[in-house]
Amino acid sequence: MNLSRTKSVEQSLEDTQDPEFKLKRSLSALDLTVFGIGVIIGAGIFTLTGRAAAEYAGPAIVFSFVIAAICCGLAALCYAEFASTLPVSGSAYTFSYATLGELVAWIIGWDLILELMLGASVVAQGWSQYFVSLLDAIGLGWPEAIGPASGAGWGHVDLAAFLLVAVLTALVAFGIKESLRVNLVLVGLKLFVVLFVIVAGLFFIDGANYVPFVPESAGSAGASGITQPLLQWMFGIEAQTYGVLGIVSGASIVFFAYIGFDVVATTAEEARDPQKDLPRGIIGSLVICTVLYVAVALVITGMVRYDRINPEAALASAFTDVGRQGFATLISAGAVAGLTTVVMTLMIGAIRVLFAMSRDGLLPRGFAKVAPRTGTPIRITVTIGAVVAVVAAVTPIGDLEEMVNIGTLTAFALVSLAVPVLRRTRPDLPRSFKVPFSPVLPVLAALVCLYLALNLSIETWLRFVVWMALGFAVYFLYGYRHSRVGLAQRAGDEAARGTADRAH
């Protein structure tokens, strides 16, 4: 079995011209940057900032955000080089297929499907909670029997989450450009709310809350059993609260607030000028979000002393505490808009990855056919939408959030390692953007991702192993035998044997 067969860059680019599977090139650098901001700034800025400050680093959480941004930026550089060199749908899956081989590409694709679909379902449930809270705040309300329910088990139906995904599925199926127009409006609203929080919060900052800026170390924050990080179980290294080590632990937590820039690469095939626009979209969205995260962290820790921050709703609670309930309602509206863009962007990413895998024959090819009128893969869009809607509406998946992170980090690490591989195997390829100091920075990026993955719980790793076992079963039962690359190779081998036989 040839599990390391690769799909050439030329073949990948040629496949994008097949009329049955051709996507419309309609996205600009601004579209891609807004796309990235739309998925990066979500629940993280409304809740994670306060929780990380309260539990890990205090006001010094701003340093944690900078460290996490630098680490995430290393992977972003690798994505930018690949996306500009190989502007094809599929993101890390496509990059890996061209460098590390089919089996690794399948693993990446299978991971990305898990990350993006599960992420969309989790965020849809979070959106439902903010949506119902907003309705209550403006005096409308939502029936409790068909809304979000804390601690609800199997069988409870969250109709709000279901309807959100249904509407977004219809929008995405209608067209990528139309989807991003809506995304632009919602991202604009979200950024307005975030900037409002920053500016309004400046008037309520108490300098005393910044003292001490780096709180004294309070020791370990380690868990136990299968809920403890794998790194803690392997080496006894426990997460620390406060102090310098607390800043590092905080960086591991807030790193996940940046996850999403990689989804920009899934739309590579729909960018007008991918060689220039993709690096700008990926890096631009990351830089803008870093500045906003640091500013929000400074405001929230200045408004409320770090040990009194409400980790569940930090921003809204901060304004409520200073007597500005109306501001808290506005923040809830921003969260509703923000999470809407996150769900839509994650769904688009999942659709594009599944599209690329189906077009390559690793999943049924008929699945990937593009509708001539909309220029989108309708079958895949409806399938992804249906799965995400049902999972968000009827399953208690909150405990599976870390599965999103492990899938992402695996993809980050393998893409980072693939950069020097493609540099060595195909030095002739034109590269409009190059990662500096290769292979040092790509290898460093991979090591950072591995470290962060080891900080995830043993429970998450066990679930990941089960998901991967299922993926291997699908690949060996279907994907390996129907792969277009494999079929072409077998046809070539048979033709070569026929020629040899005739020569004898």
N, C-alpha and C positions, 0 to 999 in steps of 0.2 A: 504493500500500500504506500502510495506517495502522499504523505500527509503534509509535506513541506512545499508542495507545488505553489507557485505564485502566479498572480495575474499581472501581466506587464502593465506599466503606466500607459503605453500606447493603446493596449486593448481596453483599458478602463476608460480612456478618453474617447475611443471609437464607439464604445457602447452608449455613450451619452447622445449619439446622433441617430440612434435607432428610432424611427418615427413612433413605434408603439410604446416606447419607454422614455420619450424625450420630455424633459421638464422645461418650463418657460424660464428664460433668463431675464428677470425683471427687477432684481434687487440691487440697490445702490449701497455705498459705504454707510450712509446714514441709516438706511433700513437695517443693515446688519448690526450697527452699533446699538440702535434702539432695541433690536431683537435680543442682543446680549444683555442689555440693561433690564429688559423686560423679564428675563428669567433669573438673573442674579439677585436683583433686589426684590425680595419677596417677604416671607414671614421672618427671615433672618433679621432684617433691620427693625422690625416691630417688636420682636421678642428676644432673639438670640443675643443682641447687644446687651440688654439689661441682665439677662441670666448669666452671661459670661463675666460681666463686671461684678455682679453680686457674689458669684460662687468661686471665681478663680483669680482675678487680677485687680479688682477695684478700678480706680481711674486709669491705672496703667494698662487697661485693656486696649487703649489706643496703640500701644506698642505691639500687642498681640495681633491686632488687625494689620499692622504694617508688616510684621514677620510673615503672617499668613499670606498677605498679598505678594510678597517677594517669592515665597515658595510656590504659590499658585502661578505667578508670573513665569516661572521657569517652564512649567508645563504649557502655558499659553504660548510661549515662544516656539515650542516644538510644534504645537498645533498650527501656528501661523505659517511656519515653513512648509509643512505638509499640505495645508489647505491651498497655498498659493502655487505649489508644485503640482498637485494632483487635485484640481477643482472638480471633484465628483461627489455625489451624494453618498452618505454612509459614514463620514467622519472617521473615527478611529478604526472602524471595521475596514474601510477601503484602504486606509494607509497601511494597516497591518497586512492585508492581502497582497500588496505590492512589495512587501519587504520580508515579513517574518513567516509567510506561508499560509495556506488555506486553513489549517486546523487552528492556528493562533487567531486568524481573522474570524473564524466561527466563534471562538471563545469570546472575543471582544464584542462581536455583534450580539451574541446571546446575553452578555453582561449589560450592554447598552439597552437592549429591550427591557430587561429587568429594571435598570436604573430609571429609564424615562417613563415607562408605563406605571410602575409602582410609585414613582415620584409624583406623577400627575394625579394619581388616586389619593395619595396622602394629602397633597396640597388642596385638592378639591374638598376634602373633608374639613381642612382648616378654613378654607374660604366659606364654607357653609356656616361655621361658627361665627365668623366675623359678620357675615351677611345677616344672620338672624339677630345678632346683637345690634347691628345698625338699624334694622327694622324696629326693634324694641325701643331704641333711643329716639327715633323720630315718631313713635307712637303708632306704628302699624302692627308689628308682631307677625309671627309665623306659627302655625299649628305644631305643638310640641311632638305630637305623634308621628309627624313626617319630617322632623327636623333633626339637627345634630343632638345626640344624647350622650352625655359623659358616662363612660363605662358601659355603653350599650354593647350587647353581644350580637351573635349571629341572628338574623331575622328582622332586626330593626331596619326600617327603610328611611334613608336620608334623602328625601325627594329634592331638596335644594341642590345638593351635590350632583345628583343625577341630571337635573335640568341644566345646570351649568355646563356639564360635559356634553350633553346633547346639543346645546346651542353652539358651543365651540366646534364640535364635530361638523355641523352643517356649514359653519363659516369657513373652516379649513378646507372642506371639500369644494367649496365654491371657488377658491383660488388663493394662492399664496400672497399675491399682492394685496388683495382685498383683506386678507387676515391681518397683514402687517399694517394696513391703514387703521384698523380698529386698535391694533396693538400700539400704534403711535399715539393715539388719543389717550388710551389708558395709561401708557407709560408717562405721558405728559402730566396727567392728573396725579399719578403716583409721585413723580418728581416734585410737583408743586407742593404736595403734602409734606414730603421729606424736607424740602427747603423751608417750608413754613415752620416745621418743627424746629429746625436749626435756628432760624431767625427769631421766632417767638421765644424759644427757650433761652436765648441769650439774656433776655430781660429778667429771668428768674434764677440765674446762676448765682450761687453763693460760694465765694472763693474758699470758704472754710471746708467745703465738701471735698476739695482736692487734697486735703491734708489728712493723712499722708498720701502722696500720689502713688507710691508703691508700698502697700500695706505690709506689715511684718508677716513672715511666713507662718502659716497656721497648720503646717504638717500635711499629712496624706489625705487624699480624697478617694482612696481606692475602694473598689467594690469587691465582692467575693463570689465564689462559685462560677457558674457559666455566664454571669453578668459582668464579670471583671474583664478588662482588656486582655487580649491575647498576650501582649507584651508584658503585662504584670504577671501573668501565669508562667510565662517562659523564663523571665529574668528577675522577677520581683520588683520591677520598676513601676512605681505607683505615681499617678497624677498628683500634683501638689497644689495647694491653695495658697494664693498670695505670694509675695516675695518674687524674686527673679524666676524661680522655677514655676511659680504660678502663672507668670506671663507666658512662659513656654507652653504650659498646659492649656492656657487660654487660647493660644494660637492654634492648637490642635482642634479646639472646639469651634472657633470662628472660621477656620479654613473652609468649613462646609457652607458658610454663608456666600462664598465666592463660586461655588460649583454652578455651572450653567454656561460659562463662556464657550465650552466645548460644543454646545448645541449649535452655535453659530456655524461651525464647520459642517454640520449636516446639510446646510442649505447651499453648499459650495456650487452645486450644479445650477443654481438659480440666480447666481450673482452675475451682474452685467460684466464686470471687469474683475474676476476673482483674484488674479495675481496681485492686484493693488488693494482691492476693497476688503478682502477677507482678513489680511493682517491688520488693517485699520479697524475693522469691526471687532475682532477678537481682543486686540490690545487696548483699543479705545474704550470699550465697555468695561474692561477690568480696571483701568485707571480711574475712570469716572466713579465707579462704584466704590473704589478704595477711598477716595476723597470724601464721599458721602458717609461711608461707614465711620471713618475717623471723626468727622464733624459731629455725627449723631452721638458717638460714644462720649465725646467731650461734653456735649450738652447734657446728656442724661446723667452722667456722673457729677456734673456741676449743679444740676437741679436737685438731685436727691443723693444723700450720702450713700456710698456703695453698699453698706450693710443693711440699708433700709429699702433698696430697690425691689419692686415686685417683679420677680423673674418671669411671670406668666404674661404680663401686659405692661411692660416697662414704660413705654412712651405714654400711653393713655393714662396710666396710673400717676405718672409724674405730673401731668397737667391737672388731673383731678385733685391731687394733693395741694396744688397751689390755687385751687378754686376756679379752674378754667374747664368746667365740664364740657362746654361747647367745643373746645379745642379737642377734647378726647373723642367726641363724636366725629369730628373732621378726620382725625387719625384713623378711626375705624373705617370711614369711607375710603381713605387712601389704601388701607389694607385690603379692602374688597377689590378695588381696582388693581392693586399690585398683584394679588394672588390670582386674579383672572388671567393676567398676562403670563404668569408662571405656568399655569395649567395649559394654556394654549401653546406656549413655546415648547414645553416638554412633549406634548402630543405631536407637534410637528416634527420634533427630533426623532421620536419613536417611529413615526410614519416613514421618514426618509431612510432610516437605518433598515427597516424591514423591506422597503422598496429596493434598496441596493442588494440586500441578500437574496431577494426573490428574483431580481433581474439576473443575478449570477447563477441561478439554478439551485442554490442551497436550500431554498424553499420553493414551492410551486411557482413557475414563471408567470402563469396566467394571472396570478395575484397582483403582479406589479404593473399591469397594463394601465396606461394613462388615458383619461378621458379627453378626446380632442377638444371639446368646448372649454373645459376648465383648466386643462393642463395639469391635472393632479391625479394621483392614483386613488380613485374613488373606493375600490374594494378594500384596499389596505386602510384607508382613512376611516371607513365605516366600521371595519373590524376592530381597529385600535380604539375608536371612540366607544364602541359597545362594551368592550372589555373594561376600559377605564371607568365608564359610567356605572357598570354593575358592581365592580370592586369598590368604588367610592361610596356607592349607595347602601350596600348590604353587608360589607365585611368590616370587622374591627381591625384595621391594619395599622393603627398607630404604633404598635410595637415593632413594626417592620421597617421603620424609617431608616435605620442604619444600613439596611440592604441597599438603599439608594447610594449610600456613600461607598460601600465596598465595590460595587459595580463601577462607579466613577473612577475610583483610585486605581483599580486594575487597568482600566483603559488608559488613564494618564500615564502610568508606568510603562506600559508596552509601547505607546506612541512615542514616548521620550526615547526609549531604547531603539526604536525603529529609525529615528533620524540619522544617527551615524551609520546605520546599516545601509540605508539608501544612498547616503553620501559616498560610501565605499563601492557599492555595487553599480550605481548609476551616476558617476560624477559628471556625465555629459548633459544631464537634464538642466534646462533653464530654471533658475530659482530667483524669483523677484524679491524674496525675503529669506534671509539665512539666520539661523540661531548663532550668535557669537560664541566663540570659545568651544566649539564642538570638537571632540565628544565630551568635554568636561561638564558643561552645563546640562546636556541631556541626561548624562548618567547621574548627575547630582539631583536632577528633577525626579528621576526614577527612584532614587534612594529615599528622597523626601516622601514620595507617595507610599513607598513600602512602609516607612516608619509610621505614617498616619494610619495606614490600613491595619498595622499591628496594634494600634490604639483602640481599635474597634473590639467589641465584646466577643468572647468565645461563642456565645449563642449565635451571633451574627455570622461568624465563620462557619459554624455547623450548617446553618440554613443555606449559606452560599455553596457549600459542598454539595448539598442536595440539589440545588438549582443547576449546578454544573453537571452533575451526574445525569439529570434529565436532558440537558443540552447535548451531552455526548451521545446519548441514546438516539436523539433526533438526527444528529449529524451522521452517525454510522448507518442508521436504518434508511435515511433518505438523502441527506445532503451530499455525502461522498459520492454516491452513485449517480446523482443527477447534476452535479457541478458542471457548468459549461466549460470551465478550464479542463476538468478531468475528461469530459467527453471529447473535447478537441484533441487532447493528448492521446487518448486511446485510438481515435480515428487516424491520427498521424502515425502512430505505431503500427496499426494494421496496414496502412498504405505502404509504409516502409518495408514491412515484411512481405507484402505482395510484390513489390518491386524487386526485392532480393530473390524471391522465389522464381520470378520470371527470368532474372539474370542467370539463374542456375539452369 
